[in-house]
Amino acid sequence: MKTQQTAWLRWYPVWSRNMRVWRKLIGPALLGNIGEPLLYLLALGYGLGSFLGQKIEGLEYVVFLASGLVCSSAMNTASFEGMYSAYTRMAVQDTWIGMLTAPLTLRDIIYAEVIWCGTKSVISVAAILLVATAMGLVADARAILVLPLGWLVGACFGSMALVMTSIAKTYDFFLYYFTLLVTPMLLLSGVFFPIDGMPELVQTIAKILPLYHAIALMRPLMIGQLPTDVLLHLTVLGLYILVALPIAIRLISRRLLR
Amino acid sequence: MDTTNPVVNIRSLCKSYDGQRVVDNFDLQVQRGECFGLLGPNGAGKTTILRMMLGMTPPESGELNILEQPVSQGSYQVRQKIGVVPQMDNLDPDFSVVENLRTYASYFNLSGEIVRNRIQELLEFARLTNKADEQIDSLSGGMKRRLTLARALVNAPELLILDEPTTGLDPQARQLIWQRLRELKHSGHTLIMTTHYMEEAQRLCDRLAIMDHGKVIVQGTPQELIDAHVEPHVIEVVGNDVERWQAQFNKQDSTRFESLGESLFIYAQDEKPVIEDLCKFSHLDFIHRRANLEDVFLKMTGRDLREE
């Protein structure tokens, strides 16, 4: 009866638990994952796009939008999961405390949550990819590469979200993060329009934040091109994880294991 | 393994929060197969001690050995052989009864046929077999507690740590938990529990310690504590004329009075003179009983209400 999980795989049962909970609600979850981008593409892509009367960076607006939505949805999904859902598991249901009375460490749990945030982003990216492909908005098969990138983007935003979770006292606290960071990133990183026309300062700030780099990597793959400065963009996303994750572990550990 | 080595061996354990000592030079040795009770008012440091035993709270100083392994912060291995019933149920509300057990087993890297059989046994043990596929929300408090106990056994632990296992349960639910804990003790498990119920401690615990302000005040078997710290007979008197009776009663030196609200507790070596005299006051209600653990507890920790 007594076996010990290989150390580097100890995140797996925690990830698997989250996956099984997600599967229980797979219907509404997938409906949201598919329905929402579909609405955006129809309403904004075709609706608003028809008024533009010009191409954006040589693309139909709906194509431009589809290639941005894969990124913003990876961000949104991981941010929600890393805040509202993770907070529920940490502070409301005491799920993590329950896990900590088993032979798991807080590090195992937080790694699992980040890997899970990435997984959920991949699911939402896959849903949009499916919708966009069905609508003929994806250039070619190289777009499949947005899936692994979606994981990285999800892990990045998940790590950042967990830092917020670690200091949250209520769900309302997350509104600060959404209002001050997620929404500005969504609007100013190039999801809906290119940021070249924005004031210099806004562009500079956007380029420091991770969503810009996610778009720089994923959009070209959606429209039949190849991203440039790949290493730079990957490094920025990776750096956000490398900085946020230890902070989250430290703060949550201080909160739960004092 | 040397069976004379204690399952739990704690020496001079200390812990402070914000400069305030919550566990102060705590010592504890528990032998295999023993049931040990930690009693004390809220804030006495009981839960903190249990958390330190599990490696979930870093001790400030002292020695902490569980199952012959030193415990330190992050030493998760020791938990492989421990079962925990936490003070607050933290069952997974998204899962059914059996899924809760299966999921918890997965945290111990346990799966497959052996676990499936074990889970069936545990469902029977917890009398939840016909609830196996129910959602957690539909369970009563007693069922949730039994499920938490079953969950704590999923890894076949040698040591069980129970933090107020029956708090908030009705008498029937409590009786069933007690019966199960007794069975576990008889099958060789070592149990460490905290409780606010003196009756529970008296029935289940081989030995116990009463704590207050992070310190152990007294330690021993329930009977030893009763014999050593309180008079054998207790007479509780109720009525608005108690004071008048008290004033006229010519008490022996060994008899002790304790007032609590409208009640008077009389602790006596010899109960007869007290009862005889009380009978003269026909409007006073009284009961005579043997001293129990609650009397020891109240004597050692005071009757003041703890607001914490």
Interface residues (C-beta under 8 A of the other chain):
Chain A: M1 K2 T3 Q4 Q5 P13 V14 S16 R17 R20 V21 K24 Q93 D94 T95 I97 G98 M99 L100 T101 A102 P103 L104 T105 L106 L256 L257 R258
Chain B: Y17 L54 M56 T57 P58 Q73 G74 Y76 Q77 V78 R79 Q80 K81 I82 V84 P86 M88 N90 L91 D92 P93 D94 F95 E99 T103 Y104 S106 Y107 F108 N109 L110 I114 R118 N155 A156
